[in-house]
Amino acid sequence: MEELKSLVKGLEEADANKLVEDIPKIMGLVKQVGFLQVVQDEDLKDFIEELREKMGDIDVEALIPLAKLVMPTLFEGMQELLTNSEEAKEEMAEMEDITLEIAVPEIDFYMNIQIKDGSFSGGEGKLPDAELKVGVKRDVFLNLVKGEGDLVSAYMAGGMTLEGPLNKAMILQSLFEIMSDEYEFDVGIF
């Protein structure tokens, strides 16, 4: 945990080259320590927001592989937070099954969210039979990674497409609200 805290503290002064070097280490340590512990630690709970802001300093071509590392870590973190929340488990037990794929085809990157039998899973990869498919333009995705905007604004501006029943996408909002209320954690893209 101390190594993670040290790296996160170093974000404040890091230049773009140092960020490119340190972000993979930080994400590896977040997975090792556990996302729940990270968001509950007073010194670390706000680091995602700071990290995303600092990612704006990185050259676009160097940002793409980092985004492909950071976003799945966030989705896996969401899974851990929701699995450990009694309120989220109760909410998911009452939800219909939902499969959602977020695709950024210009950079060959795909993420997914699934709620099945009252359980949440999220991470990297395609879901060919997803009932909801979100297509995001490359530049919009990179802006989201940097904390600039959200999917709703991107949709309104034509930077993303949505295929499937919109009402199912809205159902997920309650889970994001639970994460925000219970853990003071905002994914920042929804």
N, C-alpha and C positions, 0 to 999 in steps of 0.2 A: 504494500500500500504506500509505503514511503517513497519508493521509486516513482510510482504513478503521480503522487503529489508533487514531487520535485519536477517531473517533466511538465505537468500542467502549470506549475508556477512559472516555468521557463517560457511558456507561451507568450507571456506579456512582452518580453523583449526579443523574441525570436524573429529573425528575418525569414524570407521565403525559403531559402535553402535549408535552414534549420528546421522549419516546419515540415518540409518534405521528408526530412530525415526522422523527425520525432513523431509525427502523426501515426505511422505504422506501429511504432513502439507503444504509444499511448493506447491505441485500439487493442493491441495484443494484451496489454496489462488490464484494460477494462474487462476483457473477456475472462482473463485469469482471475481477477478479484471478484467479478460479478457485478452486473449493472445495478442490482438492488443496493449493494453496499456502496457503490459509487454515488448514487443519487441521494442516499441517506447520510453521507459524510458531509459535514458542514464545509470542509475545505474544497470539496470536489463537486458539489451538487450543481453548480452553475457552469461547469467547464465546457459543456456541449455548446452553449450559447457563445462563449468566448472563443472556442475552437472554430466554430462556423464563421464568426466575424473575422478571425485571423486568416481563414482560408481565402478570403477575398484578396489577400496580398500575393497569392500564388499564381504563377502563369497558368493560363487555361490548360495547356497541354500537360503540365505537371499535376494539375488539379484533377484531371479525369481519373487516373488510377487511385488517387486518394479518395475521391468521391465513391469509387467502387468498393472501397474498404470501409469507409465511415458509415455509409447508409445501411448496408446489411448489419453492421454492428448495432446501429440504432434499432433496427427492426427486431433483431434478436434480443436486444435489451427490453424492448416493449413486451416481448413474450415473457421475459423473466418478471417484469413488474406486474403484468396482468395475472400471471400464474400465482403470484404471491399476494394478490389482493382479494379479500373475501367479497368485497362489493363487486369487483369485476367478474369474479367467478359466478356470482348470483346473476349478474346481468347477462353473461354469455350463456348460462344455462337456459335462459328464456329466449335467446336469439335463434333465428333460423341459421342454417349453415350458410356461410358466405365465402366465396373465393374471389380474390382480387389480384390482378397482375398489374404492376406498374412497369411500363416498357419505355426505354430510351433507346430506340433502335439505331440512332445515328452513332452511338458509341457501344452498341451491342451489350446493353446492360438491362437486366430484368430483376425486379424484386417482387415479392408476393406477401400477401396476408391471407390466412385461412382461419375461419372459425368453423370448427366441425365438432359436433357432439359436445358443445359447451367448452371447448378448448381453443386457445389462440395459438397460432404459430405464424412466424414471419421470418423472412430472410431473403437470400439471393436465389434467383432462378426463375425460369418460365413456368407458367401454369397454362398449358395449351387449352384446357377446358374451363378456364376461369369464366365465371358468369359476369364479372365486371372487369373491363380492360381499360386501363388508363394509359394513354400514349402521351409522352412528354417530349417536347423538343429539347435538343441538346443544351442550348443556351438557357432555357428555362430551368432545366434540371440543375445545371451548374449554379445558377442564381439561388435556387432552393437550398442547395448544399451550403452556400455561403450565408444563408439566413435572410436572403432577399426575396420576399414574397411568400406566397403559399399556393397550394393547388387550386383553391377556389378562385383566387385572383387570376392565376394563369389560365384557367378555363374561360373566365369571362373575357380575357384579352386574346383568346385564340391560341395560346401557347401549349394547350393540351387538348386531348380528345377523351371522351368517355363513351364506352360502349357497354350497354347493359342497363339494368334498372337502377336509376339514380336513387330511388328510395333505399335500396340496400346499402349504397355508399353512405347515405346519411345515418344509417343505423350505427356505423362504426364511430360516429362522432361521440356517442355516449362513453365509449371506452377511452377515447382521448381525453375527455373531460375527467374521468375517474383518475387517470394518470396525473393530470394537472392538479386536481384537488388533493389526492392522497399523497403524491410524491413530490409535488411542486415541479413536475417535469413536463415540459412542452416539447413535443417532437419538432414543432416549428414548420412543418410543411403542410399541415392539414388545416 
